[in-house]
Amino acid sequence: MKVDVELIREVLLKVEEMPFDGAFHDIGVEGRSPTEIAYHVMILHEAGFVEAMDLGLSWKPIRLTYRGHQFLDAARNDSIWEKAKTAVVERTGALTFEGLKVALPMVVKNLISEHFE
């Protein structure tokens, strides 16, 4: 299965909406299968963006980590998200999660710098 950065963003947004009660939760994303979602929850867990429970072939999120909150805070804004995606593709020729992890803070920093010029 391929990593889908759009689904990563959607999963993070869904996890953010969950109650903080220490339990794992089911999340759904329209047009996505439970297997696709579970795979991306697993990837986000491995990357340190969410805490999740491994239930065999089904991974369930528990909460966002600090790192996950930081990424999502930058990725939440559609304009910033699109600028970061464009920058990654223009400079690398591919849209990768690793590239977005680098590009999002840079886009935010550039927008802030422009404000103070």
Backbone as a chain_set.jsonl record, in Angstrom:
{"seq": "MKVDVELIREVLLKVEEMPFDGAFHDIGVEGRSPTEIAYHVMILHEAGFVEAMDLGLSWKPIRLTYRGHQFLDAARNDSIWEKAKTAVVERTGALTFEGLKVALPMVVKNLISEHFE", "coords": {"N": [[0.849, -1.181, 0.0], [0.524, 2.235, -0.763], [1.753, 5.272, 0.705], [-0.365, 7.901, 1.374], [-0.434, 11.233, 1.325], [-2.546, 13.01, 1.575], [-4.467, 11.485, 2.87], [-3.097, 11.05, 5.232], [-3.158, 13.617, 6.346], [-5.955, 13.899, 6.673], [-6.478, 11.81, 8.508], [-5.027, 12.717, 10.741], [-6.495, 15.047, 11.331], [-8.946, 13.871, 12.044], [-8.176, 12.371, 14.288], [-7.494, 14.401, 16.009], [-10.011, 15.378, 16.649], [-11.019, 13.471, 18.352], [-12.085, 12.328, 21.63], [-10.075, 12.843, 24.566], [-9.406, 10.262, 26.265], [-7.856, 8.108, 26.82], [-8.481, 5.78, 25.537], [-8.615, 3.685, 22.575], [-9.881, 4.581, 19.334], [-12.336, 4.258, 16.72], [-12.02, 5.592, 13.51], [-13.316, 7.266, 10.674], [-12.96, 7.991, 7.224], [-14.345, 9.595, 4.595], [-14.853, 7.792, 1.625], [-12.657, 6.186, 1.938], [-11.185, 3.057, 2.775], [-11.457, 0.931, 5.711], [-9.072, -0.517, 5.943], [-7.175, 1.041, 4.54], [-7.183, 3.301, 6.188], [-6.323, 2.201, 8.649], [-3.729, 1.399, 7.932], [-2.504, 3.876, 7.484], [-2.758, 5.028, 10.01], [-1.018, 3.336, 11.366], [1.414, 4.02, 10.074], [1.598, 6.72, 10.87], [1.85, 6.329, 13.6], [4.328, 4.988, 13.706], [5.913, 7.098, 12.816], [5.787, 8.763, 14.932], [3.707, 10.56, 15.279], [1.172, 9.969, 16.158], [-0.217, 8.231, 18.972], [-1.036, 4.88, 18.98], [-2.984, 1.853, 18.874], [-2.072, -1.431, 18.237], [-3.937, -3.761, 16.767], [-3.588, -6.177, 15.508], [-4.253, -6.59, 12.236], [-5.504, -4.219, 12.24], [-5.086, -0.971, 13.098], [-5.657, 1.349, 15.636], [-6.219, 4.707, 16.523], [-5.139, 6.543, 19.434], [-4.349, 9.033, 20.48], [-3.114, 12.297, 19.439], [0.352, 13.023, 19.268], [2.752, 15.375, 20.631], [4.405, 16.042, 18.493], [2.715, 15.336, 16.382], [0.659, 17.213, 16.745], [2.099, 19.568, 16.195], [2.782, 19.227, 13.459], [0.197, 19.067, 12.354], [-0.845, 21.569, 13.034], [0.511, 23.219, 11.258], [-0.278, 22.043, 8.843], [-3.014, 22.286, 8.71], [-4.177, 24.605, 7.567], [-5.475, 25.247, 4.415], [-4.256, 26.745, 2.348], [-1.543, 26.951, 3.138], [-0.936, 24.233, 3.203], [-1.234, 23.541, 0.47], [0.764, 25.169, -0.684], [3.057, 24.056, 0.484], [2.949, 21.417, -0.523], [3.247, 21.941, -3.269], [5.819, 23.09, -3.272], [7.388, 20.917, -2.436], [6.999, 19.038, -4.513], [7.962, 20.522, -6.727], [10.651, 20.775, -6.078], [11.597, 18.217, -5.613], [10.354, 16.431, -7.285], [8.565, 14.578, -6.475], [5.83, 13.856, -4.274], [6.192, 13.607, -0.984], [5.828, 12.344, 2.369], [7.953, 12.839, 4.121], [9.126, 15.016, 2.831], [7.093, 16.924, 3.13], [7.115, 17.205, 5.898], [9.378, 18.695, 6.218], [8.918, 20.911, 4.548], [6.495, 22.207, 5.384], [6.956, 23.67, 7.925], [8.786, 25.51, 6.894], [7.322, 26.958, 4.995], [5.453, 28.193, 6.683], [7.222, 29.72, 8.238], [8.256, 31.438, 6.239], [5.923, 32.847, 5.528], [5.432, 34.196, 7.898], [7.768, 35.751, 8.071], [7.437, 37.384, 5.806], [5.337, 38.94, 6.659], [6.492, 40.671, 8.478], [8.146, 42.274, 7.017]], "CA": [[0.0, 0.0, 0.0], [1.284, 3.478, -0.83], [1.429, 6.332, 1.654], [-1.144, 8.968, 0.757], [-0.289, 12.379, 2.224], [-3.866, 13.593, 1.829], [-5.095, 10.659, 3.901], [-2.378, 11.351, 6.476], [-3.725, 14.865, 6.873], [-7.326, 13.616, 7.111], [-6.412, 10.993, 9.724], [-4.614, 13.594, 11.836], [-7.637, 15.899, 11.667], [-9.928, 13.03, 12.736], [-7.644, 12.021, 15.608], [-7.584, 15.612, 16.818], [-11.404, 15.525, 17.083], [-11.374, 12.414, 19.301], [-11.938, 12.688, 23.045], [-8.86, 12.37, 25.228], [-9.865, 9.398, 27.344], [-6.939, 6.995, 26.96], [-8.957, 4.622, 24.776], [-8.479, 3.792, 21.122], [-11.154, 4.926, 18.699], [-12.526, 4.062, 15.285], [-12.212, 6.818, 12.739], [-13.677, 7.026, 9.289], [-12.703, 9.059, 6.258], [-15.211, 9.326, 3.455], [-14.206, 7.29, 0.422], [-11.461, 5.407, 2.289], [-11.507, 1.793, 3.432], [-10.85, 0.755, 7.035], [-7.693, -0.996, 5.78], [-6.351, 2.214, 4.194], [-7.073, 4.141, 7.383], [-5.48, 1.49, 9.617], [-2.347, 1.454, 7.458], [-1.984, 5.22, 7.692], [-2.613, 5.182, 11.46], [0.228, 2.634, 11.691], [2.518, 4.866, 9.593], [1.675, 7.884, 11.747], [2.375, 5.838, 14.875], [5.757, 4.758, 13.497], [6.556, 8.395, 12.647], [5.709, 9.506, 16.186], [2.687, 11.601, 15.19], [0.036, 9.523, 16.966], [-0.146, 6.995, 19.726], [-2.062, 4.004, 18.424], [-3.028, 0.479, 19.363], [-1.954, -2.456, 17.208], [-4.918, -4.819, 16.983], [-3.364, -7.119, 14.406], [-4.291, -5.863, 10.966], [-6.242, -2.977, 12.439], [-4.479, -0.01, 14.011], [-6.635, 2.336, 16.107], [-5.549, 5.83, 17.179], [-5.468, 6.903, 20.816], [-4.212, 10.492, 20.604], [-2.004, 12.948, 18.747], [1.516, 13.365, 20.077], [3.17, 16.764, 20.444], [4.897, 16.118, 17.107], [1.533, 15.309, 15.53], [0.001, 18.521, 16.864], [2.916, 20.557, 15.495], [2.591, 19.011, 12.027], [-1.177, 19.404, 11.983], [-1.03, 23.016, 13.13], [0.994, 23.78, 9.989], [-0.978, 21.432, 7.705], [-4.455, 22.544, 8.801], [-4.554, 25.666, 6.64], [-5.436, 24.737, 3.039], [-3.3, 27.509, 1.551], [-0.203, 26.519, 3.544], [-0.823, 22.839, 2.766], [-1.017, 23.526, -0.985], [2.087, 25.741, -0.958], [4.069, 23.078, 0.88], [2.913, 20.326, -1.498], [3.829, 22.448, -4.51], [7.26, 23.252, -3.065], [8.015, 19.589, -2.378], [6.983, 18.451, -5.858], [8.845, 21.3, -7.601], [12.063, 20.596, -5.729], [12.004, 16.812, -5.548], [9.693, 15.649, -8.321], [7.626, 13.637, -5.868], [5.188, 14.342, -3.063], [6.477, 12.651, 0.08], [5.552, 12.732, 3.752], [9.196, 13.42, 4.648], [9.257, 16.343, 2.241], [6.112, 17.81, 3.762], [7.558, 17.473, 7.264], [10.38, 19.756, 6.114], [8.389, 22.079, 3.842], [5.443, 22.93, 6.105], [7.486, 24.716, 8.798], [9.45, 26.541, 6.09], [6.266, 27.803, 4.422], [4.95, 29.011, 7.788], [8.277, 30.694, 8.572], [8.296, 32.431, 5.163], [4.739, 33.683, 5.646], [5.631, 35.078, 9.054], [8.818, 36.707, 7.692], [6.842, 38.347, 4.864], [4.464, 39.82, 7.435], [7.291, 41.648, 9.206], [9.003, 43.06, 6.108]], "C": [[0.892, 1.24, 0.0], [0.827, 4.446, 0.255], [0.765, 7.467, 0.886], [-1.127, 10.164, 1.708], [-1.62, 13.062, 2.511], [-4.594, 12.806, 2.91], [-4.397, 10.86, 5.245], [-2.962, 12.591, 7.13], [-5.132, 14.626, 7.418], [-7.345, 12.807, 8.408], [-6.018, 11.862, 10.914], [-5.748, 14.507, 12.275], [-8.697, 15.115, 12.441], [-9.461, 12.68, 14.149], [-7.735, 13.23, 16.535], [-8.994, 15.8, 17.39], [-11.802, 14.528, 18.167], [-11.279, 12.917, 20.741], [-10.624, 12.151, 23.599], [-9.295, 11.572, 26.449], [-8.991, 8.169, 27.525], [-7.327, 5.747, 26.192], [-8.636, 4.799, 23.299], [-9.862, 3.982, 20.52], [-11.149, 4.522, 17.237], [-12.659, 5.425, 14.645], [-12.573, 6.416, 11.319], [-13.344, 8.24, 8.449], [-13.487, 8.693, 5.014], [-14.4, 8.89, 2.234], [-12.967, 6.446, 0.679], [-11.877, 4.156, 3.046], [-10.894, 1.759, 4.831], [-9.393, 0.274, 6.955], [-6.759, 0.156, 5.445], [-6.121, 3.082, 5.427], [-6.145, 3.487, 8.397], [-4.013, 1.56, 9.22], [-1.736, 2.83, 7.74], [-1.871, 5.558, 9.177], [-1.308, 4.519, 11.904], [1.444, 3.475, 11.286], [2.699, 6.078, 10.5], [2.192, 7.512, 13.135], [3.893, 5.634, 14.767], [6.532, 6.066, 13.39], [6.523, 9.236, 13.925], [4.672, 10.605, 16.193], [1.421, 11.251, 15.956], [0.47, 8.358, 17.849], [-1.299, 6.153, 19.218], [-1.92, 2.61, 18.996], [-2.986, -0.468, 18.17], [-2.901, -3.596, 17.564], [-4.805, -5.864, 15.88], [-3.308, -6.358, 13.101], [-5.013, -4.529, 11.075], [-5.546, -2.127, 13.494], [-5.527, 1.041, 14.358], [-5.898, 3.453, 16.843], [-6.054, 6.059, 18.601], [-5.423, 8.418, 20.982], [-3.114, 10.992, 19.678], [-0.86, 13.133, 19.738], [1.808, 14.856, 19.874], [3.618, 16.986, 18.993], [3.729, 16.136, 16.117], [0.777, 16.624, 15.558], [0.762, 19.585, 16.083], [2.739, 20.447, 13.98], [1.207, 19.474, 11.603], [-1.439, 20.896, 12.066], [-0.567, 23.712, 11.851], [0.164, 23.292, 8.812], [-2.462, 21.776, 7.644], [-4.944, 23.559, 7.759], [-4.386, 25.181, 5.204], [-4.395, 25.443, 2.177], [-1.858, 27.085, 1.864], [0.05, 25.096, 3.065], [-0.505, 22.778, 1.278], [0.35, 24.091, -1.354], [3.192, 24.746, -0.629], [4.112, 21.917, -0.111], [3.566, 20.747, -2.807], [5.343, 22.567, -4.388], [7.97, 21.9, -3.075], [8.095, 18.986, -3.776], [7.94, 19.181, -6.787], [10.315, 21.003, -7.335], [12.53, 19.151, -5.746], [11.416, 15.954, -6.662], [8.709, 14.63, -7.793], [7.041, 14.264, -4.601], [5.358, 13.29, -1.975], [6.125, 13.231, 1.441], [6.777, 13.401, 4.363], [9.408, 14.833, 4.111], [8.307, 17.343, 2.869], [6.501, 18.153, 5.195], [8.596, 18.582, 7.286], [9.751, 21.049, 5.568], [7.36, 22.877, 4.643], [5.993, 23.99, 7.052], [8.173, 25.846, 8.019], [8.433, 27.491, 5.47], [5.715, 28.734, 5.502], [5.963, 30.095, 8.138], [8.339, 31.803, 7.52], [7.09, 33.376, 5.238], [4.868, 34.66, 6.807], [6.672, 36.15, 8.718], [8.269, 37.779, 6.769], [5.978, 39.367, 5.61], [5.244, 40.95, 8.101], [8.215, 42.473, 8.315], [8.379, 44.381, 5.789]], "O": [[1.906, 1.277, 0.697], [-0.333, 4.439, 0.667], [1.282, 7.93, -0.13], [-1.736, 10.116, 2.776], [-1.799, 13.635, 3.586], [-5.259, 13.387, 3.766], [-5.051, 10.84, 6.288], [-3.225, 12.604, 8.332], [-5.464, 15.099, 8.504], [-8.139, 13.09, 9.305], [-6.616, 11.751, 11.985], [-5.94, 14.718, 13.472], [-9.282, 15.637, 13.39], [-10.252, 12.69, 15.092], [-8.023, 13.081, 17.723], [-9.149, 16.324, 18.493], [-12.819, 14.719, 18.833], [-10.494, 13.817, 21.041], [-10.126, 11.121, 23.145], [-9.522, 12.127, 27.524], [-9.336, 7.275, 28.298], [-6.59, 4.761, 26.192], [-8.413, 5.915, 22.829], [-10.874, 3.6, 21.108], [-10.099, 4.451, 16.598], [-13.332, 6.309, 15.175], [-12.178, 5.355, 10.836], [-13.438, 9.377, 8.911], [-13.313, 7.613, 4.45], [-13.41, 9.519, 1.862], [-12.296, 6.033, -0.267], [-12.802, 4.187, 3.857], [-9.928, 2.47, 5.107], [-8.577, 0.624, 7.808], [-5.665, 0.245, 6.002], [-5.006, 3.54, 5.678], [-5.269, 4.153, 8.949], [-3.147, 1.758, 10.072], [-0.592, 2.931, 8.181], [-0.973, 6.304, 9.566], [-0.575, 5.075, 12.722], [2.388, 3.624, 12.062], [3.824, 6.425, 10.858], [2.895, 8.299, 13.769], [4.644, 6.062, 15.643], [7.682, 6.141, 13.824], [7.152, 10.292, 13.995], [4.74, 11.505, 17.031], [0.676, 12.144, 16.361], [1.391, 7.61, 17.521], [-2.411, 6.652, 19.044], [-0.875, 2.238, 19.53], [-3.757, -0.329, 17.22], [-2.689, -4.307, 18.547], [-5.812, -6.37, 15.384], [-2.398, -5.556, 12.89], [-5.116, -3.794, 10.092], [-5.437, -2.53, 14.652], [-6.205, 1.562, 13.473], [-5.048, 3.182, 17.691], [-7.215, 5.81, 18.925], [-6.337, 9.017, 21.549], [-2.289, 10.216, 19.194], [-1.095, 13.375, 20.922], [1.18, 15.51, 19.042], [3.259, 17.979, 18.36], [3.76, 16.869, 15.129], [0.307, 17.099, 14.524], [0.158, 20.407, 15.393], [2.567, 21.457, 13.298], [1.059, 20.188, 10.611], [-2.183, 21.436, 11.248], [-1.182, 24.683, 11.412], [-0.075, 24.051, 7.873], [-3.096, 21.571, 6.609], [-6.0, 23.378, 7.152], [-3.3, 24.756, 4.811], [-3.726, 24.805, 1.365], [-1.055, 26.885, 0.953], [1.136, 24.789, 2.575], [0.394, 22.046, 0.865], [1.023, 23.559, -2.237], [4.156, 24.611, -1.384], [5.195, 21.477, -0.499], [4.35, 19.995, -3.386], [6.071, 22.186, -5.304], [9.041, 21.766, -3.665], [9.144, 18.48, -4.178], [8.658, 18.543, -7.557], [11.128, 20.982, -8.259], [13.725, 18.884, -5.878], [11.926, 14.871, -6.948], [8.087, 13.9, -8.564], [7.677, 15.091, -3.948], [4.752, 12.22, -2.03], [6.125, 14.447, 1.637], [6.654, 14.417, 5.048], [9.817, 15.732, 4.845], [8.682, 18.49, 3.114], [6.246, 19.264, 5.659], [8.689, 19.328, 8.26], [10.023, 22.139, 6.07], [7.357, 24.107, 4.582], [5.536, 25.132, 6.994], [8.141, 27.003, 8.44], [8.661, 28.7, 5.425], [5.533, 29.928, 5.261], [5.597, 31.257, 8.313], [8.461, 32.978, 7.867], [7.236, 34.58, 5.031], [4.458, 35.816, 6.703], [6.483, 37.323, 9.043], [8.593, 38.956, 6.924], [5.909, 40.531, 5.216], [4.726, 42.054, 8.269], [8.987, 43.289, 8.818], [8.954, 45.172, 5.042]]}, "num_chains": 1, "name": "protein.A"}
